[in-house]
């Protein structure tokens, strides 16, 4: 296992929390985080903020009728072609 520093942890903390690292990379970060009070605090803070945002943004899905109206409107939007004559 290689030694990682705080910068390495900061660059990968979101991937670590999302479970997107390889098992070896996650072990390296976990080892550093548990040995470094600063990185442990930062990881806990990032995790808490992510959970807060997730809870705050949780809302029921839009009704199907609204979704269908939006899709229909998008399909009817027309594009205006603008030509530029520099002369």
N, C-alpha and C positions, 0 to 999 in steps of 0.2 A: 504494500500500500504506500503510495507516495504521500508526501507531506503537502498539504494545501494551505494557502494563506487566506486571510480575511477577504482580499480582493476576489479570489477564486470563488469563495462562498457567496459574496455579494452578487457576482455575475450570474450565478446559477441558483439562487435561492428560490425563485419562482418555479423553475424546472424541478427542483428538489421537492417542493411542496406539492407539485402536480404529479409527481411520480414519473417524470419523463426522463430521468437519468438512468444510465445503466446501473446494475446492482453494485458494481465496483465504484463508480462515481458517487453513488448515494452513500455507500459505506465511508468513502473518504470524507465527504461533507459531514456526515453524521459524527464521525470521529473528531473532526475539527470543531464542530459546533458544540459538542459536549465538553471539549477541553478549553473553549474560549468563551468567557462570559459575555464579551461584546457581541460575538456572532450569535450566541444563544439568545440574547436579548433582542437583537435585530431580527432573527428568524421568528421569534415569538411575536414581535410587533407586526411583521409582514403578514404572518398567518392570521393574527387577530384582525388586521385591516381588511384582508381578503374575505374573512368570514362576515365582517360587518357589512361590507359592500354587497356580498352575496345575499345576506338577509334583507338589506335595504332595497335591493333591486328585484326581489322576488315579488312578482305580481302575476295575477292570473293571465293566461294567454288571451289574446284578442279574440273576440267572437268570430266565427267563420264568416258571417255576413260582412263584417268590416274587412277582413282579409280579402274576400272576393271583390268587394268594391275597390279596394286599393289596386289589386291586380288588374281589374278591368280598366281603371283610370290610367295605369301605367301603359297598358296596351294601346290606349287611344291618344296618348301624347304624340304630337307630330313634331318633326324636326324642321326648322327653318334653315335653309341654306343661304349663307351669306358669302358673297364673292367680293374680293377686294381687288381693285384695279389701281395699281400704284402710279399709273401714268397721268 
